[in-house]
Amino acid sequence: MKKIIKFLFIFFVFGSFVNIDASEKNHHSNKYKLGNIEIEGVYTFITPPTAKVAAGYMKIENEARKADTLLSVTNVSFAEKVEIHEMIMENQVMKMRPLLDGLNIASDEEVYLKPSGFHIMFIGLKEPIVKGKMYKGTLNFKNAGSITVNFKAVDRGYHPDKDHHKHH
Ligand SMILES: [Cu+2]
């Protein structure tokens, strides 16, 4: 009897590890590679029906020997206009400002687009951002070229922490 309980216990623990692993794989499936550029954890927050703007976030890693620049995000059907924004302090107030020359990603560096930092600004939403839905956009890099990614709609407060601290 004791042996059976022990077996069940091991099975239970092992079983939950398998589950964790599976959800991590799902999480990592929202990952893209374009030459030496790696993009992962692409998401946007859900919005109330009346919202006019939304922001997109991701991690961009540049494994190339030279810097690259995210010049624009195009091909977005759910917003009228898309800009790349940075956050700056002005008179002790956080403000966002468009990066007119794009977002620089130095060689061998990771840049995080995240709340209170760099972000993709979707202006003039044509539809609300709904949980679980994917929202398409094409990222255009100066050197690496273009790639279409899916912004996954998640609840406010979501943090892609697993992506942020993992190196592979
Ligand atoms: Cu903004």
Residues whose N, C-alpha, C, O or C-beta is under 5 A from the ligand:
A	BS01	CU	H85 M96 M121
